[in-house]
């Protein structure tokens, strides 16, 4: 499925709030994490300058947000969310694979956290992420690039 990315702007916030509830609300509530407009706004605005809207057929379909921390040479996948209509079509796989390729080329790791009940952790495992820790609510996962000769 074809898609593009564009920089998120403030007028995307309402879409992103709805997307968060649609894609994450159930999992947040299952583990007892904050779920509601105020918590969603805080998460949407976190690293907003790195947020990209996934666009399909000229309409917003999801969110991709990753940032690089040079102090620890790590990319961090802050958020990836796709409207359910577009899940399972390889979009998240392609976006994360692109991030992994970027990390591989620079010898960087890629970190993320995933709610323990979120089935997305299967995708992360298939892409080479391993659990490196956990909190009460989330697994901490990391992709480590293969050593180059």
Secondary structure, 3 states (H helix, E strand, C coil): CCCEEEECCHHHHHHHHHHHHHHHHHHHHHHCCCCCHHHHHHHHHCCHHHEEEEEECCEEEEEEEEEEECCCCEEEEEEEEECHHHCCCCHHHHHHHHHHHHHHHHCCEEEEEEECCCCHHHHHHHCCCEEEEECCCEEEEEECCCCCC
